[in-house]
Amino acid sequence: MRDPYEVLGLAPGASTDEIKLAYKKLAQKYSADNYAGSPLEATAKERLAEIDTAFDQLMGQIRTGGATAGSSAGQTAGAGTAYADIRTMINEGRADEAMSRLSAMPGADTDGEWNFLYGSALYYKGWLADAVRYFEKAVSLAPGNQEYQAAYNRLRNSANGNVAGNPYGGYQPTAAGCNCCDMCTALMCMDMCCGCGRGC
């Protein structure tokens, strides 16, 4: 199948609204009502099916941070069917099962698709810092893959990891915030204030 962005006439990484708008326009254009009884009826039906599939793929990618039901160019020989099954698991929200299956594939972590899918499962679970590392490796292993690149760019460029589907709302445990030094400083300030309040 053709690249879903190409089918919908969009650039890779298009927003959800752009995808929905493009789909709506094309679905109206190739609606069966417009071609009923026409010599182009069969062609329009095929085109509409292609548009539907492309839309479903891209919406699945958005829901899972890059994973789609289709097959990608980074697949290793013999792993294609397994990867397709794992993509389905992620799309269905079975991220733990997908990660378990991926972990059981020895040596596969040197494959772009493996890294992309593992990152997608991590993304689904809300582990964004880990997900972006796997997306980055997928891109380095398969630099020509637009799906991997779009997922990596979207996650990397999202402010504080606060992206759609993140159940933790962008909370980053390693970000600046309350730590031991902050607490000690606060206690010292309180001690000084209390001392001054007694007339020092």
Summary of the structure (lengths in Angstrom):
residues: 200
radius of gyration: 23.6
end to end distance: 79.5
largest distance: 96.9
contacts: 586
relative contact order: 0.10
helix: 66%
strand: 0%
